[in-house]
């Protein structure tokens, strides 16, 4: 059995959010979403991505030991 590290979990979570952001960008580009809807949906995703990136940097600074 293989254990998943915190780095991998953060990476998977960041990947999901990036995928959602890209999907929203495509929907906006194809005019399925209005600018107001797009902004409302993308803002929390960008905030969550920034928080994950910040927490990843904190883990990197603290080191494994």
Backbone as JSON, one array per atom type, in Angstrom:
{
  "sequence": "XXXXXXXXXXXXXXXXXXXXXXXXXXXXXXXXXXXXXXXXXXXXXXXXXXXXXXXXXXXXXXXXX",
  "N": [[0.84, -1.17, 0.0], [0.52, 2.21, -0.8], [1.3, 5.34, 0.55], [-0.07, 8.61, 0.44], [1.51, 11.68, 0.12], [1.57, 14.91, 1.78], [2.33, 16.84, -0.03], [1.56, 15.72, -2.45], [-1.21, 15.6, -2.09], [-1.83, 18.34, -1.91], [-1.02, 19.08, -4.46], [-2.83, 17.62, -6.05], [-5.23, 18.81, -5.29], [-4.78, 21.46, -6.09], [-4.59, 21.0, -8.83], [-7.22, 20.21, -9.46], [-8.61, 22.59, -8.97], [-7.38, 24.33, -10.79], [-8.19, 23.1, -13.14], [-10.96, 23.54, -12.99], [-11.0, 26.33, -13.16], [-9.97, 26.69, -15.74], [-12.0, 25.44, -17.2], [-14.13, 27.19, -16.69], [-13.1, 29.46, -17.93], [-13.13, 28.62, -20.6], [-15.89, 28.28, -20.96], [-16.71, 30.92, -20.66], [-15.38, 32.09, -22.78], [-16.68, 30.85, -24.89], [-19.06, 32.01, -24.68], [-21.01, 31.0, -22.95], [-21.24, 31.84, -20.42], [-21.95, 34.9, -18.79], [-20.08, 37.93, -18.24], [-20.4, 38.87, -15.61], [-21.35, 36.58, -14.26], [-19.19, 34.88, -14.7], [-17.1, 36.22, -13.31], [-18.14, 36.06, -10.72], [-18.09, 33.3, -10.26], [-15.41, 32.58, -10.65], [-13.82, 33.99, -8.87], [-13.85, 32.88, -6.1], [-12.52, 30.48, -6.63], [-10.0, 31.31, -7.51], [-9.1, 32.52, -5.18], [-9.02, 30.32, -3.43], [-7.05, 28.8, -4.73], [-4.84, 30.5, -4.42], [-4.6, 30.38, -1.64], [-3.94, 27.67, -1.28], [-1.51, 27.59, -2.61], [-0.03, 29.29, -1.0], [-0.03, 27.82, 1.42], [1.38, 25.61, 0.57], [3.88, 26.74, 0.12], [4.56, 27.38, 2.74], [4.86, 24.83, 3.82], [7.03, 23.93, 2.32], [9.03, 25.66, 3.26], [9.24, 24.95, 5.93], [10.25, 22.42, 5.85], [10.94, 18.82, 5.78], [11.57, 17.88, 8.3]],
  "CA": [[0.0, 0.0, 0.0], [1.3, 3.44, -0.92], [0.72, 6.49, 1.23], [-0.02, 9.86, -0.31], [2.11, 12.73, 0.93], [0.85, 16.19, 1.81], [2.65, 17.54, -1.28], [0.72, 15.15, -3.5], [-2.58, 16.04, -1.84], [-1.92, 19.74, -2.32], [-0.93, 19.11, -5.92], [-4.09, 17.15, -6.62], [-6.25, 19.83, -5.03], [-4.48, 22.58, -6.99], [-4.94, 20.56, -10.18], [-8.68, 20.27, -9.6], [-9.02, 24.0, -9.04], [-6.91, 24.86, -12.07], [-9.09, 22.54, -14.15], [-12.23, 24.25, -12.9], [-10.77, 27.68, -13.68], [-9.85, 26.58, -17.2], [-13.34, 25.14, -17.74], [-14.89, 28.44, -16.65], [-12.56, 30.34, -18.98], [-13.65, 28.13, -21.88], [-17.32, 28.58, -21.01], [-16.83, 32.36, -20.88], [-14.92, 32.36, -24.14], [-17.7, 30.35, -25.81], [-20.24, 32.83, -24.38], [-22.0, 30.3, -22.13], [-21.34, 32.62, -19.18], [-21.78, 36.34, -18.89], [-18.93, 38.42, -17.48], [-20.77, 38.95, -14.19], [-21.38, 35.19, -13.75], [-17.81, 34.39, -14.75], [-16.38, 36.83, -12.19], [-18.69, 35.53, -9.47], [-17.68, 31.9, -10.1], [-13.96, 32.38, -10.68], [-13.17, 34.64, -7.73], [-13.54, 31.97, -4.99], [-11.54, 29.49, -7.07], [-8.68, 31.95, -7.5], [-8.75, 32.7, -3.78], [-8.65, 28.99, -2.9], [-5.77, 28.45, -5.34], [-3.83, 31.31, -3.76], [-4.43, 29.84, -0.29], [-3.22, 26.4, -1.39], [-0.13, 27.91, -2.99], [0.6, 29.84, 0.2], [0.2, 26.74, 2.38], [2.44, 24.78, 0.0], [5.14, 27.44, 0.36], [4.86, 27.23, 4.16], [5.36, 23.46, 4.01], [8.37, 23.87, 1.73], [9.96, 26.38, 4.12], [9.43, 24.25, 7.21], [11.04, 21.23, 5.59], [10.33, 17.56, 6.2], [11.92, 17.51, 9.68]],
  "C": [[0.89, 1.25, 0.0], [0.56, 4.57, -0.22], [0.89, 7.74, 0.37], [0.52, 10.94, 0.61], [1.28, 14.01, 0.87], [1.12, 16.98, 0.54], [1.76, 17.04, -2.41], [-0.74, 15.57, -3.32], [-2.79, 17.49, -2.26], [-1.88, 19.86, -3.84], [-2.21, 18.66, -6.59], [-5.19, 18.19, -6.45], [-6.04, 21.04, -5.94], [-4.85, 22.23, -8.42], [-6.43, 20.62, -10.44], [-9.15, 21.71, -9.79], [-8.59, 24.63, -10.36], [-7.79, 24.36, -13.2], [-10.44, 23.24, -14.17], [-12.11, 25.67, -13.46], [-10.7, 27.65, -15.2], [-11.2, 26.28, -17.85], [-14.21, 26.4, -17.76], [-14.41, 29.41, -17.72], [-13.08, 29.93, -20.35], [-15.13, 28.47, -22.03], [-17.55, 30.07, -21.26], [-16.45, 32.71, -22.31], [-15.97, 31.94, -25.18], [-19.05, 31.03, -25.57], [-21.37, 32.05, -23.69], [-22.22, 31.04, -20.81], [-21.19, 34.1, -19.5], [-20.62, 36.75, -17.99], [-19.22, 38.44, -15.98], [-20.78, 37.56, -13.54], [-19.97, 34.63, -13.65], [-17.02, 34.92, -13.55], [-16.84, 36.25, -10.86], [-18.21, 34.1, -9.21], [-16.17, 31.73, -9.97], [-13.26, 32.96, -9.46], [-12.89, 33.68, -6.56], [-12.52, 30.9, -5.37], [-10.13, 30.07, -7.05], [-8.2, 32.17, -6.08], [-8.29, 31.38, -3.17], [-7.3, 28.54, -3.45], [-4.64, 29.22, -4.68], [-3.55, 30.79, -2.35], [-3.64, 28.53, -0.32], [-1.76, 26.64, -1.74], [0.63, 28.44, -1.79], [0.9, 28.74, 1.21], [1.29, 25.8, 1.88], [3.8, 25.43, 0.24], [5.53, 27.34, 1.83], [5.42, 25.85, 4.46], [6.77, 23.34, 3.48], [9.4, 24.55, 2.63], [10.24, 25.62, 5.41], [10.26, 22.98, 7.04], [10.4, 19.97, 6.14], [10.6, 17.22, 7.67], [11.79, 18.69, 10.6]]
}
